[in-house]
Amino acid sequence: MRDSDPTPTAAPTPPPGCPAHSGQAPAGQGLESLHGPEFAANPSATYARLRAHGRIAPVELAPGVPVSLVTSYQTALDILRGPETFSKDARHWQALTDGTIPMDNPVVPMMMYRPNALCSDGEEHHRLRSAISDTLDRLDIHALRRYVERSADFLIDLFGPKGEADLLKEYSARLPLLVFNQLFGCPPELSDKLVRALSALFDVTADSEQANALLAETLFQLVALKRENPGPDMTSWLIAHPAELTDEELIHQIVVLVGAGTQPQQNLICNGLLLLLSDERFRGDLAGGTMLIEDALNEVLWKDPPLANFCVHYPRHATTVDGHRLSKGDPVVISLAAANNDPYLLSNRRGNRAHLAWSAGPHTCPAKDPAQLIASVAIEKLLDRLPDIELAVPADELEWRPGPFHRALAALPVRFPRTAAKSDEALAEMAAAATAAISGAVGRTPAVARADAPDDGSDGSGETPDTAPATPEPRPEPESGAEHEARRRWWKSLAQWWRRG
């Protein structure tokens, strides 16, 4: 069996009269719920019950939103690799277009059509994805690692003197936001607003609507700024890409990138830390140097992927898959978590990278390498700085956030020996100096210069860009005193704001 394509044996045939035969449950009856605290507390029990229906089962994604959920690894692969039958464009979703499901349903924002690579097919998908893939290929992975390390140090220095922390709120949720600001070239006057807007959005606070408006306004300002003053950052590269994205398309590509790079990223970091702090097998191996953090993250991506149920598809026409009738335009959701834990897969997964946490097929996540790097560096830095860290409560008492799409902790409380306190001024100066030292370095190594870049002209995702590799940027000028002072003020403001929080 190839590592990249483990094929399960045949699943049992659903019993006569099971809703899986027709694809529909009796009206108002029999639908397993993927929302609410009961599902969040024990999703594996729900997946086990759903497997009794076969490889695909009807579920309720949110109140009034029935979908078909794929729980089989092989069936998931078939759908993910079948764009000729299954579309990613939610404009095929009949129940949404005819008003059966209202636009204010809470899951609609995650499923509705947007002009981005995630929600498109065919040539349009290729055009939008090429802009994203080519931009990601220009990242200097070594500079990214250094920035993650410096940002991690900044955050650890904030909560270290307390001897306790909620690693979700104070570390895993904040680190991706800092990385986002750097990668997209946000100046201090916009970074401050973006951090606050994104924090409020992902915390689902009462002012989320206001935060969403602030995010859109700030991103439009960022795009306008970068059109006027381009730099060695992802926003500028997207603007300059031969795909010639409109401002609306730019905003939606950035939103999908930050959406994938913040909430799922924080879940990957948190879930990885939970495994390492609660499973003696992993903690012991790490202490003895026999297991890398990447191996622990791979275990998380198999067992508790940060996006548990997503990859929504819409049949282009009525079709039958594994005995389950799928109507034209009715949503089909891939359960990445259930498929990864398909009992018909081989049990030995150590070293096996064939999980579906990054999806598969034409919509495979193009940012999986930077995402895995950020998570592994975040965990490595934390364990190095706080080697005696431990959970503050038993692992089985931790709460998981409700929601059908993610596998997300509500909090990750820990305790550890206190570290020496540093003033906001000292923290700001160190962070500003470290940021200035690598500012712009994310753009110095284009894809053509990467040692691990494919030599066939592809981007590594199975799609071949129709443009030549970009030429290297000139080395940026040293940061001026005024620029350093602006950075220092922003880091100090951020430190003060997060300490108050």
Beta strands, then each sheet from edge to edge (+ up, - down):
strand 1: 32-33
strand 2: 56-62
strand 3: 65-70
strand 4: 86-87
strand 5: 164-166
strand 6: 309-315
strand 7: 319-321
strand 8: 324-326
strand 9: 332-335
strand 10: 390-391
strand 11: 413-415
sheet 1: 1+ 2+ 3- 9- 6+ 4-
sheet 2: 5+ 11- 10+
sheet 3: 7+ 8-
end
